[in-house]
Amino acid sequence: MMNTYQIHFRAVTPLCVVTERLQVHAQSANEALDLSGQALLDWMERRNRYHDNRFVRAKIFNLVWQEKGRWKDLLVEQAEWVEFMAPKTLTTEDLADAVKRLLLDAADQSLPGYDEYQGFFGDVAELVCNYTVGEVTGLAQLHGKEMEEWAAPVKIVLDSNLIEDAGPWGRILSREQSEALVQQIPVERQLSAKDLAELLGLMLDVRSPYLDDPQTFGRFVTDVAEVICKWCGGFVWDPAKLAVSGKAWIVRIGRDASLPADGGIWQNYDPDISFEQKND
């Protein structure tokens, strides 16, 4: 039998302290308490979104429900504070910069090892190829000592029914290679880390003609953020969308346990929101 439970809780925001009530539907008080944590997080997300509070803490202090026409109280003595951290908001320029850092900046430690870098490189290359006319034909490998010397083999086959030039590939191919593509001659080459960062930057530029359909561009932006989260931590809060100004695309990134204590790669962006964990 489902009962309606009222969660009484106290929340602390940067602006005020409020006492609120929420309702959940459950078969038992224990189940209601289990559901109450998510209900609190949902409430705190809504409050942050609409009231622009950057941080909220909440604590349940009572749970009440009605049984046979009478209200019963369950005092919650050991409840812990639930904390909500607002997501960071990144632009497409931020995402392009993050990928460039991860691929080319030796000082960045967000990808700590060979396998992580190789996996990230491969996923980004696959993503670029999926949205253009390329095909990754092998694993990325290090061909020297520097990060710029990473490369993955790719095959590019241009479909003249879709586009009349080499698209973003034309910016990194030689003139002979671009002409071969236009003539329907497949081109195979090594895609370097520098090439990959440049291709991604071109495709994330809202002024570029390469992904001119808004729905396709939004999916691409979301997919780029998903790949970074996969290898560096955090999660995509919601799909990419056009900003209120109508001039930029944005995607929100949330913090979770997969991020390092200092916030990782995301700490470089949206400085109004900190992902750094502070020791109490």
C-alpha positions, -999 to +999 in steps of 0.1 A: +000+000+000+014+034-010+014+062+015+020+099+011+049+111+032+059+146+040+096+154+043+103+183+067+137+197+061+159+227+067+180+242+039+209+266+041+216+287+010+240+317+005+210+340+010+189+325+037+178+296+059+145+281+049+122+253+062+104+234+035+082+204+030+082+179+001+060+149-006+070+114-017+049+083-023+063+051-008+052+019+009+071+024+041+088+051+061+122+035+053+115+036+016+103+072+020+137+081+037+155+064+008+136+085-017+139+116+003+176+121-006+168+123-043+138+145-036+160+169-017+186+170-045+158+177-070+145+205-049+180+220-045+186+218-082+154+237-089+163+263-063+197+268-077+184+271-113+157+296-106+172+316-077+208+316-088+220+303-055+254+287-060+254+262-031+228+247-009+229+224+021+198+206+035+190+183+064+158+163+070+146+167+106+112+151+104+091+127+083+053+125+087+027+104+071-010+098+075-023+064+086-060+057+092-068+093+091-041+103+117-007+119+111+023+102+125+058+116+131+091+100+126+119+120+141+150+117+120+179+119+145+208+107+124+201+124+091+232+138+074+234+171+056+229+168+018+250+191-002+243+204-037+269+219-060+258+239-090+271+228-124+297+247-144+285+263-176+310+259-206+309+274-240+320+257-272+352+277-270+358+263-235+353+227-248+377+233-276+403+247-252+398+217-229+405+193-257+435+212-268+449+212-233+444+175-229+459+167-263+489+191-263+496+205-229+522+183-212+517+202-179+481+191-177+478+159-156+441+152-163+451+121-184+477+105-161+489+076-182+496+062-217+464+042-218+442+071-207+458+094-233+455+068-261+418+061-252+409+098-251+427+105-284+409+076-300+375+086-288+380+122-300+392+110-334+362+087-337+339+115-328+353+139-354+352+112-380+316+103-371+305+138-378+325+142-410+337+118-437+366+101-420+373+067-406+398+058-379+416+027-390+439+020-361+449+029-325+467+062-318+504+057-311+533+077-299+559+082-326+584+101-306+588+117-272+565+147-274+527+148-271+525+164-306+540+132-320+509+111-311+490+101-342+462+078-354+458+065-389+426+077-407+410+071-440+390+099-456+365+092-483+346+122-496+310+117-507+303+143-534+266+139-529+270+154-494+296+181-497+316+197-525+349+202-508+370+184-481+351+201-453+372+207-421+397+182-434+407+207-461+423+228-434+449+201-425+454+182-457+479+191-484+466+206-517+472+173-535+452+154-508+423+178-509+422+176-547+422+138-545+393+139-522+373+161-545+380+136-573+366+108-551+400+093-544+403+080-508+431+096-488+449+078-459+471+097-435+482+100-399+461+123-378+484+140-353+474+154-319+478+190-333+456+181-363+429+166-341+428+196-318+425+219-348+398+199-364+377+198-332+382+235-327+369+242-363+339+220-358+331+236-324+332+271-339+296+284-340+306+305-371+319+275-390+298+260-419+307+224-411+278+215-388+252+241-398+222+221-386+214+233-350+203+198-338+234+182-352+256+209-338+240+205-303+245+167-304+281+172-313+287+197-285+271+173-260+292+143-274+324+163-270+315+170-234+306+134-228+340+122-241+359+146-218+338+135-188+344+098-197+382+103-193+385+132-169+355+129-146+323+148-140+291+143-160+271+162-186+242+178-166+219+182-196+223+184-234+240+214-250+217+242-258+217+277-273+224+304-247+197+330-239+217+355-259+213+333-290+249+339-299+266+309-281+261+273-274+266+261-238+267+228-219+266+223-182+290+200-163+283+186-129+307+174-102+306+138-090+329+113-073+349+106-105+365+140-104+398+146-085+397+168-054+410+199-073+382+197-099+404+184-127+402+199-162+369+216-154+384+239-128+399+260-156+364+271-167+335+291-153+354+305-123+322+315-105+316+278-097+343+258-078+346+221-081+374+219-056+367+198-025+374+215+007+383+196+038+360+203+067 
